[in-house]
Amino acid sequence: MSDHGTGRGELTDAAWEALKPLLPATAGPGRPWRDHRQVINGVLWRLRTGAPWRDLPERYGPWQTVYERFARWERDGTWARLLEQIQARDDSVGAVEWTVSVDSTINRSHQHAAGARKRGRARTAGWKVRHARADQALGRSRGGLTTKIHLACDGRGLPLAVVVTPGNVNDCTVFKAVLESVRVPRAGAGRPRQRPDTVIADKAYSSREVRQDLRRWGIRAVIPERTDQRANRQRRGRAGGRPPTFDPELYKARNVVERCFSRLKQFRAIATRFDKLATRYRAGLHIASLILWLRQAAHERLPDTA
């Protein structure tokens, strides 16, 4: 078999062979499922183009079938498990680089992303709108509705964990949740690996709480001190304490997280949010991350032609 899919952006033969044994074998009693590869390619087409589900090309089958499979695997955690299993495969051969970079990016949310129903009764109409948006990771600023993606990636620039919040949420307040979302299962017995060796982050994460958490977890911090923090420490003299340790050479590796964001945003349904539900948008991030891991594996298998 060739190492090429039937269309641009679709699963290659190598990627399909890696995914095939990890997919659910059956949908239970009743009619058999439509071919997994065809449906996943349909999901990838929508993720890559950002088009409405109803505009899905006929070659992927009925759009309702593709959407329902996407939504079902979001609800039961299949997309997240597929990503974990591919990460575990790489970690089992020592391919994962545990110098982890953390950062965030703000993406515009399309007007179609607003309006998700909120369960329960609201006290006022204004309360309902504000809290429904927060529940669905939607924030409002002068630029309109936005969603923020908080990302942890390994030293190769591959996503380890993603968290979505409203666009106006401070990075420091989500740092702990991002690190706690890192979970790479072991190939054999044992707990999943959750602790990086080193965490690299920019000045937005320079806070006492972040540094204390990393110190308590035994993780090396490579985070530059903010100018105002340095001035306050120096003004207090000896009472200000020692400056935090910082490795400027290692900090240069932080650009891998920026490159990872650029690769994720090649999927238009990631660069602009169209999903009403935050869980569906996060599932799209899991799928896009999964594709990046599969592409990296294929790249590492290429023979040296030099």
Rosetta blueprint (number, residue, H / E / L):
1 M L
2 S L
3 D L
4 H L
5 G L
6 T L
7 G L
8 R L
9 G L
10 E L
11 L L
12 T L
13 D H
14 A H
15 A H
16 W H
17 E H
18 A H
19 L H
20 K H
21 P H
22 L H
23 L L
24 P L
25 A L
26 T L
27 A L
28 G L
29 P L
30 G L
31 R L
32 P L
33 W L
34 R L
35 D L
36 H H
37 R H
38 Q H
39 V H
40 I H
41 N H
42 G H
43 V H
44 L H
45 W H
46 R H
47 L H
48 R H
49 T H
50 G L
51 A L
52 P L
53 W H
54 R H
55 D H
56 L L
57 P L
58 E H
59 R H
60 Y H
61 G L
62 P L
63 W H
64 Q H
65 T H
66 V H
67 Y H
68 E H
69 R H
70 F H
71 A H
72 R H
73 W H
74 E H
75 R H
76 D L
77 G L
78 T H
79 W H
80 A H
81 R H
82 L H
83 L H
84 E H
85 Q H
86 I H
87 Q H
88 A H
89 R H
90 D H
91 D H
92 S H
93 V L
94 G L
95 A L
96 V L
97 E L
98 W L
99 T E
100 V E
101 S E
102 V E
103 D E
104 S E
105 T E
106 I E
107 N E
108 R E
109 S E
110 H L
111 Q H
112 H H
113 A H
114 A L
115 G L
116 A L
117 R L
118 K L
119 R L
120 G L
121 R L
122 A L
123 R L
124 T L
125 A H
126 G H
127 W H
128 K H
129 V H
130 R H
131 H H
132 A H
133 R H
134 A H
135 D H
136 Q L
137 A L
138 L L
139 G E
140 R E
141 S E
142 R L
143 G L
144 G E
145 L E
146 T E
147 T E
148 K E
149 I E
150 H E
151 L E
152 A E
153 C E
154 D L
155 G L
156 R L
157 G L
158 L L
159 P E
160 L E
161 A E
162 V E
163 V E
164 V E
165 T E
166 P E
167 G L
168 N L
169 V L
170 N L
171 D L
172 C H
173 T H
174 V H
175 F H
176 K H
177 A H
178 V H
179 L H
180 E H
181 S H
182 V L
183 R L
184 V E
185 P L
186 R L
187 A L
188 G L
189 A L
190 G L
191 R L
192 P L
193 R E
194 Q L
195 R L
196 P L
197 D L
198 T E
199 V E
200 I E
201 A L
202 D L
203 K H
204 A H
205 Y H
206 S L
207 S L
208 R H
209 E H
210 V H
211 R H
212 Q H
213 D H
214 L H
215 R H
216 R H
217 W H
218 G L
219 I L
220 R E
221 A E
222 V E
223 I L
224 P L
225 E L
226 R L
227 T H
228 D H
229 Q H
230 R H
231 A H
232 N H
233 R H
234 Q H
235 R H
236 R L
237 G H
238 R H
239 A H
240 G H
241 G L
242 R L
243 P L
244 P L
245 T L
246 F L
247 D L
248 P H
249 E H
250 L H
251 Y H
252 K H
253 A H
254 R H
255 N H
256 V H
257 V H
258 E H
259 R H
260 C H
261 F H
262 S H
263 R H
264 L H
265 K L
266 Q L
267 F L
268 R H
269 A H
270 I H
271 A H
272 T E
273 R E
274 F L
275 D L
276 K L
277 L L
278 A H
279 T H
280 R H
281 Y H
282 R H
283 A H
284 G H
285 L H
286 H H
287 I H
288 A H
289 S H
290 L H
291 I H
292 L H
293 W H
294 L H
295 R H
296 Q H
297 A H
298 A H
299 H H
300 E H
301 R H
302 L L
303 P L
304 D L
305 T L
306 A L
